[in-house]
Amino acid sequence: MTLPYERFQAVDRTREWLLVNCDNHKLPAYIREEMRSLLRHYPVRSELEAMAEEIPRYLEAVPDPLVQYVNEYQDGVDKDPE
């Protein structure tokens, strides 16, 4: 199950990925052009944040506090003690 904050991060990171790779000359020109075309209409972070305020059921800029606490706890448990 995808949580709203995970969906937000996926959309935001996809935009960053497109931005980074649309100038990657190792990719064919037609792919770079398609990336640029998609970016013309892709929401920027501020628009995503506005959407998240309007429809938090589908997008959340930050995780629910309980989810955030569990994630932080798991991160601490997963680390090897030094």
Secondary structure, DSSP 8 states (H G I E B T S, - for coil): ---HHHHHHHHHHHHHHHHHHTT-TTS-HHHHHHHHHHHHTS--HHHHHHHHHH-TTT--SS--HHHHHHHHHHHHHHS---
